[in-house]
Each structure stands twice: as structure tokens, then as C-alpha cells.
Amino acid sequence: MTTTAVASPRFAFHNGEFVRADTVGLPVSTQALHYGTGVFEGIRAYAREGTAGLAVFRLREHLERLERSAGALRIRLPLTVDDMSDVVLDLLRRNGGDGDTYIRPLAYKLALEPGTPFGVRLSGVSAQFTLTTVRMGSYVRSEGLACKVSTFRRVPSVSIPSTAKITGTYANNALAVEEAYADGCDDALMLGLDGNLTEASTSNVFVVGRDGRIATPPVTADILPGITRATVIELLAREFGLPVAERPVGRAELDDAQEVFTTGTGVEVSAVTSIDHRPVSTGRAGDLTRRLRDVYTEVVRGRRPAYATWLTPVPPR
Ligand SMILES: Cc1ncc(COP(=O)(O)O)c(C=O)c1O
């Protein structure tokens, strides 16, 4: 994967106020730094055609997931979903510019409250909320991704709930992706403890079989239920008349697939063109993947009025 140049916006929202981004710092005693007890989101704001400005894609769904993730770690968010939404729009406005932007809300365990004994825990620990943005365009090569099936199994939900986007879990993803890089690949596909497919390092996975049927691992398969995954399931039904089976996907199905693609806020809709150095079908992005990617791009850029409710415009300054 190649990342486009990243510009640093001026402002962040930290501990209840807008501050200059380069002044935000955290004490080395920050609990989440030690124990991975933070939750986060990745959200994109897209430039719409002409002078229409930025609009955030599925903002509410992301903030609601943040709230649920926070609940899993007993983090009480200082803001409601509505208030966070206002803060996101305000920060985008303050940072200005009309280029595609990535939004990163982060809520994390900060410090032991008076009387709380030292140690790993969730109760008796204060929490803090920080919101940053960064300019970021599409970063996945449209010709597709080379993936490696990781030797690291996806952390199961019986260990850490996969439906929550918890910072500590991502050590697992980082190990998997680094192993993939070392093998000359772009991303890792992770199996669960049962040997079935779960997801990629930062995205969900769809498999199109030789019979044209589409499948993706169910929410019970230790995946993060992606907002892009839900979006794509809806687009495949409404725009292509194609149902998606949410069912266990075996490792062998990857070898026999006609198309494989990943979905996520960061990767958007990306073709997987090889797995463990074996081409997926022809080794080129499949027809359905390319058409779906085009529809997705039109939707997120506000060119499909039928999906306008998924976009929250950033009000002008
Ligand atoms: C592990 C993992 N799975 C799936 C996804 C895709 O989720 P979404 O489509 O909500 O971005 C992400 C990205 O957030 C992720 O980190």
C-alpha cells in the first residue's frame, strides 16, 4: 500500500477544547499507553464536486460505534454523539481546506483516580477524549492488493470483544501486517482460531465464488463489523441486485475465488489480486469489485442523491 503525502492540520480538540495540534501531549503515565485501554474511530470526510465542500461519510454510525466501544472498556465519553458530531464538524471547519480528510477520535484511560491502587484495571481510572484530523486521499493502489494469510490468528472475542475498536487489539493487527510486509505483500488476511477467515488488518473481506455468489464472514466470526461492510452489503443489494451471505468463509474458498475484495474506511473498496503469491483468478481487479468501487466513490463524493443521508456536510466558515 502506498500512502499519499499527509499534511498536518493546525487544530485538534483535546480535553474539552480546541487547541493547536502541535501542543497536544500526554503524560507518560497515561494508562492507555501502558495497557492498550483506548478506543478509536477512523472516519473520512470527502471533497464533493465543485464548491460543495467537504462532507463526512456516515459520521453518526462511526460515533455510535465509538460510544459502544467506549462502553466495552468502561470509558465514559465526555460528550454525547450529537456533541461529538458538532465538534467534528467544527474542527474540520477550523482546519479549513477542502481536501479529503481522515478524522481520528480517540478516547482513552488516562490516570488512576484518588484511592485507586496501582495496576491493570478499568474501574477507578479517568478517561480523556482527543480528536485529530489529517489530510488523506485514497491510498490503496487501484490495481489491487497482494495479501498474505497471516500466521497470527485474529484475537478472538472471548479474549477481547472484536466488535469494539480497542487500541490494544491492534498489536495483533500490527504483527500480522508486518509479517505480510516482510513477505513482500501489502496486507494480511487473518484467520480465526477455528481456521476460518475473519478480516484483513484494517478492513473486512468479501469473497466472490466461481458461481458468482458473494460471502463475507458474519459478525460472530470475531470481526469488527465495519461501517463500510454494511454500506457495501446495502449497495450490492440496491445497485446490483446481489445478496451477500454472511456466513463462515473457509481458508480454501480464498484459493478458489473469482474475486476477493476488502472494505474499510481507509482502504475503501480494494481488490485483492493475490493471496500468498498466488493470483486471485486472473490476478487483476475483478469486474464486480471495480464496478462496486466506482459506485462507492460516487456515493461518498455526493454524486448519488439516493444516499445523501449518509453524508454530513461541513458547514462553511
Ligand atoms: C480490524 C478492522 N476491521 C474492519 C475495519 C473496517 O471498518 P470500517 O468499515 O468501519 O472502517 C477496520 C477499520 O476500521 C478495522 O480496523
The ligand as an SDF file (V2000), in Angstrom:
LIG
                    3D

 16 16  0  0  0  0  0  0  0  0999 V2000
   -9.8060   -4.5460   12.1450 C   0  0  0  0  0  0  0  0  0  0  0  0
  -10.7200   -3.7680   11.2660 C   0  0  0  0  0  0  0  0  0  0  0  0
  -11.7000   -4.4150   10.6200 N   0  0  0  0  0  0  0  0  0  0  0  0
  -12.5470   -3.7710    9.8020 C   0  0  0  0  0  0  0  0  0  0  0  0
  -12.4500   -2.4080    9.6050 C   0  0  0  0  0  0  0  0  0  0  0  0
  -13.4110   -1.7000    8.6830 C   0  0  0  0  0  0  0  0  0  0  0  0
  -14.2960   -0.9240    9.4380 O   0  0  0  0  0  0  0  0  0  0  0  0
  -14.9700    0.3780    8.8060 P   0  0  0  0  0  0  0  0  0  0  0  0
  -15.5730   -0.0380    7.5300 O   0  0  0  0  0  0  0  0  0  0  0  0
  -15.9970    0.7430    9.8140 O   0  0  0  0  0  0  0  0  0  0  0  0
  -13.9100    1.3900    8.6370 O   0  0  0  0  0  0  0  0  0  0  0  0
  -11.4440   -1.6800   10.2670 C   0  0  0  0  0  0  0  0  0  0  0  0
  -11.3160   -0.2260   10.1060 C   0  0  0  0  0  0  0  0  0  0  0  0
  -11.8440    0.4950   10.9000 O   0  0  0  0  0  0  0  0  0  0  0  0
  -10.5690   -2.3860   11.1250 C   0  0  0  0  0  0  0  0  0  0  0  0
   -9.5910   -1.7300   11.7760 O   0  0  0  0  0  0  0  0  0  0  0  0
  1  2  1  0
  2  3  1  0
  2 15  2  0
  3  4  2  0
  4  5  1  0
  5  6  1  0
  5 12  2  0
  6  7  1  0
  7  8  1  0
  8  9  2  0
  8 10  1  0
  8 11  1  0
 12 13  1  0
 12 15  1  0
 13 14  2  0
 15 16  1  0
M  END
$$$$
